[in-house]
Amino acid sequence: QVQLVESGGGLVQPGGSLRLSCAASGFTFSRYAMYWYRQAPGKEREFSAVITTDNNTNYADSVKGRFTISRDSAKKMVYLQMNSLKPEDTAVYYCHATTWGSGYWGQGTQVTVSS
């Protein structure tokens, strides 16, 4: 059974940090590029960050320089370190795994940035 389980969300003040985690199971993790997407209330889901199977990374302009994506293939985990958080980062954050012909989504974790 394929599972992507996100954790680490919560309420944080502007300027603070959070580290999201995504635990993968039920598929060959090393063959999948791993993404973080986010969806703010009333908005479409949008790309935040990606890490490829050979650890190349790319980021949306809105998070570049503040967020860092990483993966641990031995543990089948992907992480999103989020620093200098802003109120506009408030969203549900989703983990997404994709390879040729298949893809999976987690259930999401809520991040709220507010004073």
DAVEN-V630419 format. One line per field, one symbol per residue. phi: phi as a letter, one per 20 degrees, with the letter a starting at -180 (. if undefined). psi: psi as a letter, one per 40 degrees, with the letter a starting at -180 (. if undefined). burial: I if it has 9 or more other ideal C-beta (glycine too) atoms within 8 Angstrom, else O. A space follows every 10 residues. Layout:
BEGIN
phi=???
psi=???
burial=???
END
This chain:
BEGIN
phi=.fbccebofr dbfgnecbce ccedbnbegf edfdcddbce gmcffcfdbb cefdmfcbcf gfdgnddceb bcffelcccc eddlfcgfef aeddecdbbg nbacceence dcdbe
psi=hhhhhiieia hiiheaiihi ihhiieigde ehihihiihi heiihihdii hidffiiiii deehedihii ihddefiiih hhifiideeh ihhhhhhiah eiiiiaeihh hhhi.
burial=OOIIOIIIIO OIOIOOIIII IIIIOOIOIO OIIIIIIIIO OOOOOIOIII IOOOOOIOII OOIOOOIOIO IIOOOIIIII IIOOIOOOII IIIIIIIIIO OOOIOIOIII IOIOO
END
